């Protein structure tokens, strides 16, 4: 198909060939751009993986949690660490793919270089032979014109009496005829040589186009497969990460609020009996300060009501009166 692009009515034209070479150069540039893209993506993945690794290993995240939630957090940190390692591994894989693209690019460059050298030589030889042919044609045309002028001069001098002048004209005519024959032979020789050079160039052009077409098919297929593989690698990274995150989700499903609270209570409890009520202690009647017998204080005991206000009775030895003033508030 590419050979049809290279033909032209102008024997010296290289427009079609130059168009093919430009297209191949563009393809090589596209491969280089994808190679650079992979390298840049690898750097991003590596930096992300290392940052995530540092985050997982150095940044505390719920370190004071207990029991089942603590276990889930440990799984979480472990899986985040694994995800980070996967991104670092992906970076190495992408660099390997970039290296393969570079090797492929250089291989095609060397293959093309051999063919391009052959075609450059063919173009140069064709141009040089075309110039020689055109110079020979120019000489041939000029000699033909000189012969025609000599013949016309002979015809014009037919009635001239001077024999020496006529002899000179006949010698000039004979010389011009010889020059025409020689230039004609040289011109024909250059025409034949140019045709041979043209045929050789055409054969090399067809070979080059076939090689360039096969190379371009290989390049497109390689580029397409490399891009497809890149997408598969990114998809696999997502799948792997999701599998790791699923482990975290499973550990979260195993979490129990009741168990965590019960665990905290069992670890931190200080006793099972609440403090007893604080009883009233009469300074003057210490024997009445004991708690009622048979009544153990418990969490369900009602709160004690207000203490009764003692009355000042003169005959009560438990109270002291001074000038009718009671020490007990009435």
C-alpha positions as CSV (number, residue, x, y, z in Angstrom):
1,X,0.0,0.0,0.0
2,X,2.8,2.4,0.8
3,X,4.4,2.0,-2.5
4,X,1.5,3.7,-4.2
5,X,2.2,6.8,-2.1
6,X,5.7,7.2,-3.4
7,X,5.1,7.5,-7.1
8,X,5.2,10.7,-9.0
9,X,5.3,11.9,-12.6
10,X,8.5,13.8,-11.8
11,X,11.4,11.5,-12.0
12,X,13.3,13.5,-9.4
13,X,10.4,13.9,-6.9
14,X,10.9,12.4,-3.5
15,X,7.6,13.9,-2.1
16,X,6.0,10.5,-1.6
17,X,9.1,8.9,-0.1
18,X,9.6,11.9,2.2
19,X,5.9,11.6,3.3
20,X,6.5,8.0,4.2
21,X,9.7,8.8,6.2
22,X,7.9,11.6,8.0
23,X,5.1,9.3,9.0
24,X,7.6,6.7,10.3
25,X,9.4,9.4,12.2
26,X,6.1,10.5,13.7
27,X,5.4,6.9,14.7
28,X,8.8,6.7,16.4
29,X,8.1,9.9,18.2
30,X,4.8,8.5,19.4
31,X,6.5,5.5,20.8
32,X,9.0,7.8,22.6
33,X,6.2,9.8,24.1
34,X,4.5,6.7,25.4
35,X,7.8,5.5,26.8
36,X,8.3,8.8,28.6
37,X,4.7,8.5,29.8
38,X,5.4,5.1,31.3
39,X,8.5,6.4,33.0
40,X,6.7,9.3,34.5
41,X,3.8,7.2,35.6
42,X,6.3,4.8,37.2
43,X,7.8,7.7,39.2
44,X,4.3,8.7,40.4
45,X,3.5,5.2,41.4
46,X,6.8,4.8,43.3
47,X,6.4,8.1,45.1
48,X,2.8,7.3,46.0
49,X,3.8,3.8,47.2
50,X,6.7,5.2,49.4
51,X,4.5,7.9,50.8
52,X,1.8,5.4,51.6
53,X,4.3,3.1,53.1
54,X,5.6,5.9,55.4
55,X,2.1,6.8,56.3
56,X,1.2,3.2,57.2
57,X,4.4,2.6,59.3
58,X,5.0,5.9,61.0
59,X,1.6,7.6,61.4
60,X,-0.5,6.3,64.4
61,X,-4.0,5.4,63.6
62,X,-6.2,4.3,66.4
63,X,-3.4,2.9,68.4
64,X,-5.3,3.1,71.7
65,X,-8.2,1.0,70.5
66,X,-8.9,-2.3,72.1
67,X,-10.1,-5.8,71.3
68,X,-12.0,-6.4,68.0
69,X,-11.7,-2.9,66.6
70,X,-8.0,-2.9,67.5
71,X,-7.6,-6.2,65.5
72,X,-9.4,-4.6,62.5
73,X,-7.1,-1.6,62.7
74,X,-4.1,-3.9,62.6
75,X,-5.5,-5.6,59.5
76,X,-6.1,-2.1,58.0
77,X,-2.5,-1.0,58.6
78,X,-1.2,-4.3,57.2
79,X,-3.3,-4.1,54.1
80,X,-2.4,-0.4,53.5
81,X,1.3,-1.5,53.7
82,X,0.6,-4.2,51.2
83,X,-1.2,-1.8,48.8
84,X,1.9,0.5,49.1
85,X,4.2,-2.4,48.2
86,X,2.0,-3.2,45.2
87,X,2.3,0.4,43.9
88,X,6.1,0.2,44.2
89,X,6.1,-3.1,42.4
90,X,3.8,-1.6,39.7
91,X,6.4,1.2,39.3
92,X,9.1,-1.4,38.6
93,X,6.8,-3.1,36.1
94,X,6.1,0.1,34.2
95,X,9.8,0.9,34.0
96,X,10.4,-2.6,32.5
97,X,7.6,-1.9,29.9
98,X,9.2,1.5,29.1
99,X,12.6,-0.3,28.6
100,X,10.9,-2.8,26.2
101,X,9.4,0.1,24.2
102,X,12.8,1.8,24.0
103,X,14.5,-1.4,22.7
104,X,11.7,-1.8,20.1
105,X,12.2,1.8,19.0
106,X,15.9,1.4,18.6
107,X,15.6,-1.9,16.8
108,X,13.3,-0.3,14.2
109,X,15.6,2.6,13.9
110,X,18.5,0.4,13.0
111,X,16.4,-1.5,10.5
112,X,15.2,1.7,8.8
113,X,18.7,3.1,8.7
114,X,20.0,0.4,6.4
115,X,17.1,0.9,4.0
116,X,17.3,4.7,4.1
117,X,21.0,4.6,3.3
118,X,20.2,2.5,0.2
119,X,17.4,4.8,-0.8
120,X,19.5,7.9,-0.3
121,X,22.1,6.5,-2.5
122,X,19.5,5.6,-5.2
123,X,18.1,9.1,-5.1
124,X,21.5,10.6,-5.3
125,X,22.5,8.4,-8.3
126,X,19.2,9.1,-10.0
127,X,19.6,12.8,-9.6
128,X,23.2,12.7,-10.8
129,X,22.4,10.6,-13.8
130,X,19.4,12.8,-14.7
131,X,21.7,15.8,-14.6
132,X,24.2,14.1,-16.9
133,X,21.4,13.1,-19.3
134,X,20.0,16.6,-19.4
135,X,23.5,18.0,-20.1
136,X,24.0,15.4,-22.9
137,X,20.6,16.3,-24.3
138,X,21.5,20.0,-24.2
139,X,24.8,19.2,-26.0
140,X,23.0,17.1,-28.6
141,X,20.4,19.8,-29.3
142,X,23.1,22.4,-29.7
143,X,25.1,20.2,-32.1
144,X,21.9,19.6,-34.1
145,X,21.4,23.3,-34.4
146,X,25.0,23.8,-35.4
147,X,24.5,21.1,-38.1
148,X,21.4,22.8,-39.4
149,X,23.1,26.2,-39.5
150,X,26.0,24.6,-41.4
151,X,23.6,23.0,-44.0
152,X,21.9,26.3,-44.4
153,X,25.2,28.0,-44.9
154,X,26.2,25.5,-47.6
155,X,22.8,26.0,-49.4
156,X,23.2,29.8,-49.3
157,X,26.8,29.5,-50.8
158,X,25.8,27.3,-53.7
159,X,26.2,30.1,-56.2
160,X,29.4,31.4,-54.6
161,X,32.3,31.2,-57.1
162,X,35.0,31.0,-54.4
163,X,35.8,27.3,-54.0
164,X,37.9,27.8,-50.8
165,X,34.9,29.3,-49.1
166,X,32.7,26.5,-50.2
167,X,35.2,23.9,-49.0
168,X,35.3,25.5,-45.6
169,X,31.5,25.3,-45.4
170,X,31.5,21.7,-46.4
171,X,34.2,20.9,-43.8
172,X,32.2,22.7,-41.2
173,X,29.1,20.7,-42.2
174,X,30.9,17.4,-42.1
175,X,32.3,18.3,-38.7
176,X,28.9,19.3,-37.4
177,X,27.4,16.0,-38.7
178,X,30.1,14.1,-36.9
179,X,29.5,16.1,-33.7
180,X,25.8,15.4,-34.0
181,X,26.4,11.7,-34.3
182,X,28.7,11.7,-31.3
183,X,26.4,13.8,-29.2
184,X,23.5,11.6,-30.2
185,X,25.3,8.5,-29.2
186,X,26.3,10.1,-25.9
187,X,22.7,11.3,-25.3
188,X,21.3,7.8,-26.1
189,X,23.9,6.2,-23.8
190,X,22.9,8.6,-20.9
191,X,19.2,7.9,-21.6
192,X,19.8,4.2,-21.4
193,X,21.8,4.6,-18.2
194,X,19.2,6.8,-16.7
195,X,16.5,4.3,-17.5
196,X,18.6,1.6,-15.8
197,X,19.1,3.8,-12.8
198,X,15.4,4.5,-12.8
199,X,14.6,0.8,-12.8
200,X,17.0,0.1,-10.0
201,X,15.6,3.0,-8.0
202,X,12.1,1.7,-8.6
203,X,13.0,-1.8,-7.4
204,X,14.7,-0.4,-4.3
205,X,11.7,1.9,-3.7
206,X,9.3,-1.0,-3.8
207,X,11.5,-3.0,-1.4
208,X,11.8,0.0,0.9
209,X,8.0,0.6,0.9
210,X,7.3,-3.0,1.6
211,X,9.8,-3.0,4.5
212,X,8.4,0.3,5.8
213,X,4.9,-1.0,5.7
214,X,5.8,-4.2,7.5
215,X,7.7,-2.1,10.1
216,X,4.7,0.2,10.6
217,X,2.4,-2.7,11.0
218,X,4.7,-4.1,13.6
219,X,5.0,-0.8,15.3
220,X,1.2,-0.2,15.5
221,X,0.7,-3.7,16.8
222,X,3.4,-3.4,19.4
223,X,2.2,0.0,20.5
224,X,-1.4,-1.3,20.7
225,X,-0.4,-4.3,22.7
226,X,1.8,-2.2,25.0
227,X,-1.1,0.1,25.7
228,X,-3.5,-2.8,26.3
229,X,-1.0,-4.4,28.7
230,X,-0.7,-1.1,30.5
231,X,-4.4,-1.0,31.0
232,X,-4.4,-4.6,32.3
233,X,-1.7,-3.8,34.7
234,X,-3.6,-0.8,36.1
235,X,-6.8,-2.9,36.3
236,X,-4.9,-5.7,38.1
237,X,-3.6,-3.1,40.5
238,X,-7.2,-2.0,41.3
239,X,-8.3,-5.6,41.7
240,X,-5.4,-6.4,44.0
241,X,-6.0,-3.3,46.1
242,X,-9.7,-4.1,46.4
243,X,-8.9,-7.7,47.5
244,X,-6.7,-6.2,50.2
245,X,-9.4,-3.7,51.2
246,X,-11.9,-6.6,51.3
247,X,-9.8,-8.2,54.0
248,X,-10.2,-5.0,56.0
249,X,-13.9,-5.0,55.5
250,X,-14.1,-8.6,56.7
251,X,-12.2,-7.7,59.8
252,X,-14.6,-4.8,60.4
253,X,-17.5,-7.2,60.0
254,X,-16.1,-9.2,62.9
255,X,-16.0,-6.2,65.1
256,X,-18.4,-6.3,68.1
257,X,-19.4,-3.2,70.0
258,X,-20.6,-5.3,72.9
259,X,-17.5,-7.3,73.1
260,X,-15.3,-4.2,73.0
261,X,-17.2,-2.5,75.8
262,X,-17.3,-5.7,77.8
263,X,-13.5,-6.1,77.3
264,X,-12.9,-2.6,78.5
265,X,-15.1,-3.2,81.6
266,X,-13.3,-6.5,82.4
267,X,-9.9,-4.9,82.0
268,X,-10.6,-1.7,83.9
269,X,-13.1,-2.6,86.6
270,X,-12.3,-1.8,90.2
271,X,-15.0,-3.7,92.0
272,X,-18.6,-4.9,91.9
273,X,-20.0,-3.2,95.0
274,X,-20.9,0.5,95.0
275,X,-20.0,2.6,98.0
276,X,-22.3,2.5,101.1
277,X,-24.3,5.5,102.0
278,X,-22.7,8.0,104.4
279,X,-24.7,7.8,107.7
280,X,-25.3,10.5,110.1
281,X,-23.0,10.5,113.1
282,X,-24.2,12.2,116.3
283,X,-21.4,13.7,118.3
284,X,-23.2,13.0,121.6
285,X,-24.7,9.7,120.8
286,X,-22.0,7.5,119.2
287,X,-23.9,4.4,120.1
288,X,-26.6,5.4,117.7
289,X,-24.3,5.9,114.8
290,X,-24.2,2.3,113.7
291,X,-26.1,1.3,110.6
292,X,-29.3,-0.7,111.2
293,X,-28.7,-4.4,111.6
294,X,-29.6,-6.8,108.8
295,X,-29.6,-4.1,106.2
296,X,-26.7,-4.3,103.9
297,X,-26.3,-1.2,101.7
298,X,-26.8,-1.9,98.1
299,X,-27.2,0.0,94.8
300,X,-31.0,-0.1,95.1
301,X,-31.3,1.4,98.6
302,X,-33.4,4.6,98.7
303,X,-31.6,7.8,99.6
304,X,-31.9,8.7,103.3
305,X,-34.3,11.4,104.2
306,X,-33.5,14.6,106.1
307,X,-32.4,14.2,109.6
308,X,-35.0,15.2,112.3
309,X,-34.4,18.4,114.0
310,X,-33.8,17.6,117.8
311,X,-36.0,19.3,120.3
312,X,-34.7,20.9,123.4
313,X,-36.0,19.0,126.3
314,X,-34.7,19.8,129.8
315,X,-35.1,16.3,131.1
316,X,-33.1,14.7,128.2
317,X,-29.6,14.1,129.3
318,X,-28.4,13.8,125.6
319,X,-28.8,17.5,125.1
320,X,-27.2,20.4,127.1
321,X,-28.8,23.6,127.8
322,X,-27.1,26.8,128.9
323,X,-29.4,29.5,130.1
324,X,-32.2,28.2,128.1
325,X,-30.0,28.1,124.9
326,X,-29.8,24.8,123.1
327,X,-26.7,23.7,121.3
328,X,-28.8,22.0,118.8
329,X,-30.4,24.1,116.1
330,X,-34.2,24.3,116.5
